[in-house]
Amino acid sequence: MTTNRRTFLKALGGIGLFTIVPRRVLGGNNHIPPSDQLTKGIIGVGGIGKSSYHFSSDSKCRLVAVCDVDENHVRQAVDLAKKKFNESVQTYHDFRDLIKDPDVDVVHIATPPHWHALMSIEAAKAGKDIWCEKPMTRTIGEGKRVIEAVNRYKRIFRLNTWFRFEDTFYGLGTTVQPLKKLVNSGLLGWPLKIVVSGITGFAWKFYWVGKENLQPQPVPKELDYDMWLGPAPYKPYNIHRTHQTFRGYWDYDGGGLTDMGQHYLDPIQYLLGKDNDLPVKVEVDAPQQHPDAVGIWHKITYTYADGCQIVLEGEGFESKGDTPYIEGPKGKVYKGFRCTIPDIMNRLAEFPDPEPQRTDFFECIKTRQKFALNEENGHHSCTLVNMATVALRLGRRALGFDPATQLFIGDDAANALIDQPMRGPWKL
């Protein structure tokens, strides 16, 4: 029996080998034959899944399948693949059929967040590697289950927020690497306070909120609304619940906080060296939230056991002065990498650069090495987001949190939102 490259990679993942696979084993030295090209399928092609960065097909990874519960989205994706790549793609209505497709190596999950955990776990069980959009999961408990599945089935997982390792970080005029080097140097002192404000771009999408008292509307014939809802509680259809505006409803997401929060919080976890740590307290200043529609908030503060803090400034802080991004006992850093420590660049030159990160997802798949932002550190930064959504939904001014158990301290209602029931027949 002939063993092709796809079967070989699945076998590697199954036995947990962490080794570089020679090109001669995968099919040649001087070029990349079809057998050495990874393949991917995208679940959810209404918005981000059809963006130019994700809807791609090249020598590293070829797009072979798309899935969506909206027939219009599927048709548009087929047309786009023909236009961009002059190729046909397999189409699916049910994500489980795409996941079972033997021609798909990588499952890219670009659905609303209430589907992320279920799809990630099913993909892991099927032996697929996973590229998941942010936020990683909608609840803390879902994140734990994703870690368990990825580890059990020895898959490679990538969370799609990239600011810890490339691109100019939102509003700061610098990548994260110089900031990481400065924090590692100790020149700012300890503990540190990091403030994400309107000055650093956090006001973008801040007002992604829901509408109260939505009136039922007829379901469009092209949309399978029951499948779109999936594990979420049944609510009568209204166009504002779905597609581009779903983020405004607690059942599916959490407004601008969950849409953008992990983009901001994940690099901060990395900067502070807290990829394996979590805050011990979250404090929220916000109006009472509607039980269905997400509202605005003013300020969210996270405090770690060592005194470090992260502050998210929301409504009312959009353009408040020149707020320092990082502040320590010995210095401050402002937008544009302006630092109160004299001659900072020359002083930093004396310190080592941060450790390099594995940022080529497809190479990580072939070598079976963890991607820089994976299921574990991704879960931790997503937990920060979900800690705040719990406090917001319950109207808590403050919640204590145990990083070891990942449970709220002395609050049964808060802990009930860690593992939320799913609408049948769906379950983790």
N, C-alpha and C positions, 0 to 999 in steps of 0.2 A: 504494500500500500504506500502511495506517495504522501509524504508529509509536506504540506505547503507552509509558507511563511506565517500565515494567519494561525494555523493550528499550532505551529511551533511556538509562537508568542503566547498563546493561551496556555500551553503546557508550561512555559517558563513562569508565567504568573501563578499557575496552580501549585508549583512546587517551591515558589518563593526564591528563585535564584536571583541574586543581585550581581549580574555580570554583564559585560559588554558582549553582544552577539556579533561575531565577525561577519563582515559583508559577504564573505564567500559562502557562509552558511545560509544567509538570507537570499543569495541569488546573484552574485557578481561583484566585481571590484571597480569597474570603470564607469558604471552608470547605475541609475536606479531603475531596475526593471519593475514591471507591474507588481510582481510578487513581493517587492520590498517597499511598496508604497502603502502606507496605512490608509484606512478608509473611515469615513465618519457619517453618521446620520444625525440630523438636527430635529429635535422635538420642540415645536413651537416656532413658527416662521411668520409671526405677525409683525414683530417689531425688531428687537435686538437680534433675533435669529436670522433676519434677512439683511442685517447691516453688513457693510463691505468687509469689515474685519473678520466677521464670523462666517459669513456666507462665502466661503472661499474653497478653492480646489487647486492644489499645486503638487509638486513632485514629492513633498513630504506626506501630504494627506489629501485624499481625493473625496469630495462630497459625493455620496452615492444614494442617499435616501433622505426624505423629509417627512415630517408627520405634523398634522394639525387637525383640530376638531372643527375648524372653519374651512369650508370648501374653497372660499375665495382666497384664503391665505395659501392653501396648497397649490391652487392654479397659478397664483402670482409667483410662487417659488419655482415651479416648473418652468415658467416662462423666463424667469431670471437666470436659472441655470443654463437654459438654452442660449440666452443672450450673452452671458458672461463667459461660459466655458464651452459652448456648443456641445453640451452633453445632456443626456436624459438622466433623470433621477427616479428611483423607486419612490412611490408615494404610499403613505399609510394614514389611516384615520385613528387607529388605536396604537398608542405608544408601545404596548406590549408586543405588537407585531414587528415594529421596527427593532426593538431590543432583541428579538429572537432571530432577526435576519442574520444568517451566517456570513454575509458579505460585509457586515458592519463591525469594525474594530472599536471605534470610539463613539460614545453616545454623548452628544452635546445637548444639555437641557436648558432651554431658553423659554420656559413656561413661566406663568405666575408662581410665586414662592410656595403656595400651598401644595404644589405638586413636587417640589424639588426632592424631598426626602424619599417619597415613595418611588420615584423614578430612579434616583441614584441607587437605592437598595436593589431594585429589580435589575438594573443594569449590572451591578456588581455580581449578583447571583448568576446572571447569564454569562459571566466571564468577560464583560466589556469594561474598558477603561472609560473614565467619566470626566467630562468638562462641564461644570455647572456654573450657571450665572449666580450673581449675588442678589439678595442675601442667601447664604448657603441653605438655611432652613428657616421655617416660620416659627419654630419653637425650639427651646433648649433641648427637650427630650428627643426631638427628631434628629438633632445634630449628633447626639450620643449614638443613636441607632445607625446613622450613616457611617460613623467611625467604625462601629462593630462590623458592619457588612463589608466595608472596604478592606479592613484588616483580615477578616475571616476568609474572604475570597481572593485576597492578595492582588487587588487592583491598583491602578495608578489614578489618582484623583487630582483634578485641578479646579480651584475656585477662581472665577474670572473677575478678579480685581487686581490690577497690575502695578499699583503705585508704590508698593514696597520695593520694586526692583527696576522699574523703568518709567519713562515719561516725566515731564515736569509736574510735580505734585500740585494739586489744586491751589491756585492763587498765590503760591509761595515764591515762584520764580526760580525754583531749584528742584533737582531730583532729591530723593530721600537720602542717597548715599552720603553727601557731605554732612547732613544732619545726624545720620547714624554715627559717623566718625566723630563728630563733636560730642554726642552723648557718651559714646564709648570712652572718650578721652578723659572724662571726669572734670573737664575744665569748667563746666556749668555748676558743679556740685550736685548734691542729692539731698532730698527728693526733688523731682521735677514736676512742674505743672505745665500741661499742654492745653492750649485753648484753640478750639476750632470755631471761628467766628465768621461774620460776614466779610471781614477783611481778607480772610483766606478762602472765600468762595462758598461758604456753607449755605448761603441764602438761595443758591441755585436749587430749584425744585422744592424749596421748603414748603410752599403752599400747595403741595399735592395732597389735598384733603378730599373727604367724601361729601356726599350730599345726604341730608336727612330726609326721611319720609319719601323715599323713592316710590313712584307709582308704577305698578306692573305694566309691562308692555308685551306685545306679541314677540315671540322668539323668531328671529330671522330664519328663513328656511335653510340657509347655508350653514348655520351654526348648530352643533350638537351641544346644547346648553347643559344638559345633564352631565355629559362627559367633561365639559369645561369646569363645572363645579367639582366633580369628582368627590374627594373626601370632605369638602367644605359643606357646612349646613345648607340645606335648601332654602333659598330666598327667591321670590318671584323675579323673573328676568326684568332688567332695565339696562339699557345700553351703557349707562354710566358705570355699571358693575364690571364690565368686561373690557378686554383689549386695553387700549392705552390708558384708561382711567381706573383700572381695577385696584391700583395702589391705595386708593382712598378708603378701603374697607378692611376692617380687622380680619375678616374671614380669609382674606387672600394675601394681605401684605400689611404695611403699617405706615403708609404715606411717605413723605420725603425722608423721614428718619430711616426707614428700612431700605428705601431705594438707594440713598446715597451714604447712609451711615457706615456701612462696611468699607466703602471706598476710603473714608477718612480714618476710621478706627483701626483698620488692619495695619496700615503703615505705622500708626502710633504704637500699637502693641510691639511691632518689630523694633521701632526706635528705642523703646523703653526696655527691650530685652525681656518682654513678658509674653512670648508666644505660648508658654506653658503655665501661665498664671491668669488669674481673674480678679476683678475688684472684690472688695468685701462689703461695699455699699454703693447703692445708686440713689441719688436724690433728684427729684423732678419738680420743677416749677411750671405748672400748666393749668389751664382751665379744665373743668370736668369734661371728660370725653364722652361722646355719644356711644352707646353700646354697639352700634353698627358702623357708623361713619367716623373715620379718623379725623381728628381736629388738629389745631396748631398747638405748639408748646413754646415756652419761653427759654428755659435753661435746663440742662441735664448735666449732673456732676457725678463722675465715678471716682471712688477713692480706693486705693490699694492698701494692703497691710503695711507697706513700708512708707506710706505717706504720699506717694505719687498720686497725682490727680489728672484726669482728663475732663475738660469742660466743653460742652457743646452749647453754643449760643444760638438761639432761634429767633422767634418773633420779638421784635423790639431791639435787636442787636445788629440789624443788617449793615449799618455803616457807623459803628460806634468807635470813633477815634482810631488810634494806631496801636491795636492790641498786640502784645508780644505773643508769638506762637509758642515758644518754649521759654520757660522761666525757671531758673534755679537759684540757689543761694549766692552763686558767684557770677551770674550773668544772665542776659536775656538775648533771645533771637527773634528778629522781626521779619516780616515779609521781605523777600529779596535777599535772604541770608545776611541781613544786617545784624551785627552782633555787638553787644556792649563791651566785650572783651577786646582790648586793643591788639592790633596785629594778628587777628585770629587765624588768617589763612597760613601765615608763616608758622605759627605755633602748631596748627594742625598737621603741618607737613612732617612734624617730628613723630607723629603717631601712625600706627599701622592702619591700612585701609580695612573696611569691614570684610568679613569672610565672603567669598563669592557665592552666588546662589544659582541653583539649577533652574534656568528660566526657559529652556527649550522643552516644551511639553512632549513633543513627539519623540525627542531623543530620550526623555525619561521613560516613555513607554517601551522603547526598544532595549534600554539598559535595566529596566525595572528598578529605577531609583526614584525616590520621592521628589515630586515637583516642589518648587520653592514655597508655593502657597497651596497646601494640601488639606486633606480632611481634618487634620488635627489642629494646626494653627488657624485654619479657616473657621473651625467650630468655635475656637476661643474668641476670635474677633466678632463672630456672629452672635455669640452669647452676650457680649456687651450690648448689642442692638436689642436683643430679645429681653434682657433684663429691664431695659428702659420701657419697652412696649408693655411689659407686665405692670410696671408701676403706673404708666399712663392709663391703661385700661381700668385699673382698680382705683385710680385717684389717690395713690399713695404718695406722700411727700418724700418718704425715704423707705428703702428696703435693705435689710442686712442680707448678705449672701455668703455662703460657705463655699469657697473655691474647690475644696476637696470633694464634697458630696454633690456640688452643683445644685444645691437647694437653697431656697430662701429661708431665713431664720425666723421661726416663730410666726409664720403667716401661711395658714392652710390655703387661703384663697389664691395667694400668689403661687404656691406650689402646684395647685390644681391646673394652672396655665402652663406648667412645664411640659406635661404630657396631656394633650387635649384629645378628646374623643373624635373619631373620624366617622363620617357618614358611611353606612354600609353600602356595598360590600367591602369598602376599602379599609385596610388596616396595615400597620407596619409589620 
